[in-house]
Amino acid sequence: MKPILPTIESPADLRKLATADLEHLAGEIRERIIEVVGRNGGHLASNLGIVELTMALHTVFDFRHDRLLWDVGHQAYVHKILTGRNARFDTLRKPGGISGFPNVDESEYDLFNVGHAGTAIATATGLARGASLRKEDRGVVAIVGDASIFNGVAFEGLNQAGTLRRQLLVVLNDNSMGIAPTQGGMAESLAKFRISSTYEETKRRVKKYLPQVPLVGKAAFDALDQLKERLKASVSPHQIFEQLGFLYVGPMDGHDVAHLIELITALKDVNHPVLLHVHTEKGRGADWATADPETFHSPKPFKVEGRRVEIQCGGRSWTAAFADALIGCAKEDDRVCALTAAMPDGTGLNKFRKAFPDRYLDAGIAESATVDIAAGLCKAGMRPVVAIYSTFLQRAFDQVFQEVVLQGLPVIFCMDRAGLVGGDGAVHHGFLDIAYLRSLPNMVLMAPGDAEELRSALDLAVSLKVPSAIRYPRDTVPDPLFDNGGPPRFVLGRSIVLRNGGDATILAYGSMCRNALDAAALLATQGVESRVVNARFAKPIDQEMIRAAFSPVAGESSMAASSAMTVQADRDGEIDRGCVHPIITVEEHSTAGGFGSAVLETAHQLGMSTGSLRILGMPADRFIAHGSRAGQLAECGLDAAGIAAVVLDSLRRADPVTVERQTANADALACARRP
Amino acid sequence: MKPILPTIESPADLRKLATADLEHLAGEIRERIIEVVGRNGGHLASNLGIVELTMALHTVFDFRHDRLLWDVGHQAYVHKILTGRNARFDTLRKPGGISGFPNVDESEYDLFNVGHAGTAIATATGLARGASLRKEDRGVVAIVGDASIFNGVAFEGLNQAGTLRRQLLVVLNDNSMGIAPTQGGMAESLAKFRISSTYEETKRRVKKYLPQVPLVGKAAFDALDQLKERLKASVSPHQIFEQLGFLYVGPMDGHDVAHLIELITALKDVNHPVLLHVHTEKGRGADWATADPETFHSPKPFKVEGRRVEIQCGGRSWTAAFADALIGCAKEDDRVCALTAAMPDGTGLNKFRKAFPDRYLDAGIAESATVDIAAGLCKAGMRPVVAIYSTFLQRAFDQVFQEVVLQGLPVIFCMDRAGLVGGDGAVHHGFLDIAYLRSLPNMVLMAPGDAEELRSALDLAVSLKVPSAIRYPRDTVPDPLFDNGGPPRFVLGRSIVLRNGGDATILAYGSMCRNALDAAALLATQGVESRVVNARFAKPIDQEMIRAAFSPVAGESSMAASSAMTVQADRDGEIDRGCVHPIITVEEHSTAGGFGSAVLETAHQLGMSTGSLRILGMPADRFIAHGSRAGQLAECGLDAAGIAAVVLDSLRRADPVTVERQTANADALACARRP
């Protein structure tokens, strides 16, 4: 049979195909996805599961006019392939290529750039209300997974959507898993229901009654209402959705494309919120993926040889280092427990769960509740560690404020994916955490420079009486920063000098320590000797580090300095000496409000001259697109070459003569102030 | 009858009272609350409604050992009166007095300082899990209102709580209102249920079967299960709670104290999560409050004379000014619509709703979904204005990031209560919004200095193609900043000079403009002339304002300055002139990451010398307690006297001779740079 996929240039082409062709096309799409994800890495199992459902929706609706919203968005590959992006699909997640998430810049069919879960129903409610207010007749559809739909924001969205007096179709794509098996009381109900119900039976009933359903308006609504009543006997999750104001239809077989088209056609113009419950299989079409959908949720590149699948191995990840560090802490302190919001694999807690099943909790895609539960655990005398991606902790900002910081509870946040995340791109970068956590009174912010430091940071966190957050990136751990005996232990608010040198000072935060050391090595080959400091803390920031790096503002005129501080006045003509010893801060975070800002603010408060400071980080006024992490670091100037270039540029701008004198001064200062 | 309330020193005293005494005590408590709230202002109607329920819980449990969590917390007055705080209750909301919310520093009976809704169930789940892990036998109770319980975080909490295999009692305090009538599909279901069900009937059934229920362990569980089955006929909201894994009991009359004690005693030791649905009347005991519970939710001080109640009037509030400004905008632009998360009164949208009912939405206590709905509306071509308290926008931080900023949608956030809030205290201050919004690419942040400026800021926001946020405090509007013809219109990123003077520069943000002008007037009486600038924008910040205020760093050595910038080198001995012209930023926000930080960062980027800058704002490392707003402003040094004192201190530190020369320089600079 001649391949059909190359002939699909837009969803309109789907409408020309017979059922057998559609079924064949589904197979081709699955092959295409396995091929590209095998090469590029990406989200696999969820996309294999949603092929027929996506085809059916695009067959029935015209989403150039109607509105389609993807919740989370990592399951939109089929949608991309069907909406004119198949030819470029092999660039998935590559620099300049197709994004792994819906992206408004790629296609008129993508409405929102998303990557965080649970928001589509509320957004769809807004789109629906907006279309009504603008007097535009647009169908609105939201596709939501069974883990996402029990997220708090999704529930709030359903609660609002249920009050609509117009069309809105929410499709519940139920594969009994989020990224990990779905958690919570509601998921347990759904699981019981899955076991007890036979949706084959439902399907037969629908087939029987569907011809009686007219296709538009009030009549369709009434008929559907009757249909629903007839289906009720075999249905259980209808209750909650009906209480929220929805018509509930389902569950349906999500892999019977002809039947899905028939059903969605019947539902298309119902002037009432409808919840269509579709049962799909995660990893469908690849038995190795259906057998282990968690591993194949978002694998690195892999090779399929017959029944053997080999996933590319990287080096040891920060995630793995965290898992080991946490298990080590938990062995020494039985108060240590760990929480994840549906990411046991991504955060490394899978390993912790095996070691300490009682002290582990997966609260589902519910970051806000997870932080509150942690606060409760902490109040009860435990030392909870919330393992979470930096970008997802944004979902719990207010809980961090109210339940943790306002109470002064020593909850520990371990923020994975803090910084540039590579292929997942703008929706997942962790570039805001320092900014939004730093303004919270008494919060401790730290970042380890290598795997051993991560353990030491965690040990300190467990010993603290205040909340703390530790950040580390999506990467392999770097070579150790310390040659012998590992790092000195973490002491609150104290930095560590990694390398000495008199020409410039690099203050590095967390993952940037290794890059800063590499930059210093590069610079040394050009005769420039840099001092590299591992700041360890963004809050409280090491004031001695600041005093050693910066020079005081000349004279007694520094009004920012506290009156208690002795400003070292120097009136013999060297007043601006601070300005020619370059100081560079380096961080994987926005330059607005991050570590560099903390250094600037502290230096200013201490009455130091900050003219020679340059702040390196992620740009403050644009988003970094998907690509390789190395490429993204280079784009931000955060690789060794980029850091070295800034040091050289700073030195070039300075007066060479002054530089020599400066260098001597800086060293003298450093020697005088740090034992 | 002799008053009983003075004899209640702790909850143990309740257990000695006969039913008639308890009923009499309830009346005394209501009188006490009306008396104190009438004098001090505070939350009235909800506390009048919860008297018997609170008494019953404290009678049955011992919350020195067991755990009691209040959701939102504004309904904890009765709890405070019963737990040893009646004598001091007349200091409610006063400086150094009893807080209007649970407060751990006040009493061992208060476990969490709260004020934001929806979190208690998740926190209680953590407390319950923690007690189990610590092998402590503690009862855990959470009290949640019918508006809060349908908040997303509450739902996430229920979903987790339902998986507990131990005791947890969630009391649903259902008065059919949050602060405003409860919104959403679920609320509509509950309303239908209220109309159809007769809880008197339920009560009779419970009375009949209750004696059969043993009081502890597995037997209690089983008996309760049977009881539940018997009650089911008259019950409807049980479905959702049962699907979440709870046993549902109710609805019960929340004003029959003897019956409540009986029932809670039966439920106390059930080893399973139980939801007890209690029906109470908001404002109970004061017919003027039951008739208008929204007005008497949180009134200012009032006087009751017979059936006439007179609430103290203040001047025109920022909230009222916003309402009028928004209505004005909406009249001119039919894309303008407005959203609130359950605060139509507090945000002023009540008035908007009357003018434009179709373009108004109350999404319930669901800040996250509200922002997503706004994003959908915006995508559909509307110009949504989210009217929200600064502190509650924290609940939607991730939605602001993902659904709004990442898409570049021109949603407008109007943040009321930005700054110090007076009597509500630490849980409600809006002191973080600049910090967490400033790092979001392309976000516009502005603050008007008077009522007319608020309209102008809103006009600009509606015209923008990017998201924006406008902040204003909980206060009356100040005297107009401009004498004739009102303020010049808002131009993106442009400040306005309010007063000229050569001795110091005050850069004021929003509400602080009036205080800065008053400070300048004070200073003028002492011969010090200050320039006062209304910054208007925290982002993008006015670079011309920065250039006019600060002096460049001496020489070419400023490596922070962009190479394109012309650094005005001055080599004739006046290199530190920038350091003796004091520059003071003033804002109602944390000094970490706020407007002052933005000024510092921008000055640094522009290569300016920042040694003479002082940043005034709310302290970065502690919380400001409840009290009067005026007192809080003074405590932070943000009143006119405080600002003037800092200017004088800065001048005193500077060399007087240099100051004179400086003043001339600064004026010359200002003249040269601003037409």
Interface residues (C-beta under 8 A of the other chain):
Chain A: V104 L111 F112 N113 V114 G115 H116 T119 A122 T123 A124 T125 G126 L127 A128 R129 G130 A131 L133 R134 E136 F150 N151 G152 V153 A154 F155 E156 G157 L158 N159 Q160 A161 G162 T163 Q183 G184 G185 M186 A187 E188 S189 P237 Q239 I240 Q243 L244 G245 F246 C337 D358 R359 L361 A363 G364 A366 S368 A369 T370 D372 I373 A374 A375 G376 L377 C378 K379 A380 G381 M382 P384 F392 Q394 R395 F397 D398 Q399 F401 Q402 E403 L406 Q407 A426 V427 F431 L432 A435 Y436 R438 S439 L440 P441 N442 V553 A554 G555 E556 S557 S558 M559 A560 S563 I575 D576 C579 V580 P582 S590 A592 G593 G594 S597 L600 E601 H604 G607 S609 T610 G611 S612 L613 R614 I615 P619 A620 D621 R622 F623 D649 S650 R653 A654 D655 T658
Chain B: V104 L111 F112 N113 V114 G115 H116 T119 A122 T123 A124 T125 G126 L127 A128 R129 G130 A131 L133 R134 E136 F150 N151 G152 V153 A154 F155 E156 G157 L158 N159 Q160 A161 G162 T163 Q183 G184 G185 M186 A187 E188 S189 P237 Q239 I240 Q243 L244 G245 F246 C337 D358 R359 L361 A363 G364 A366 S368 A369 T370 D372 I373 A374 A375 G376 L377 C378 K379 A380 G381 M382 P384 F392 Q394 R395 F397 D398 Q399 F401 Q402 E403 L406 Q407 A426 V427 F431 L432 A435 Y436 R438 S439 L440 P441 N442 V553 A554 G555 E556 S557 S558 M559 A560 S563 I575 D576 C579 V580 P582 S590 A592 G593 G594 S597 L600 E601 H604 G607 S609 T610 G611 S612 L613 R614 I615 P619 A620 D621 R622 F623 D649 S650 R653 A654 D655 T658
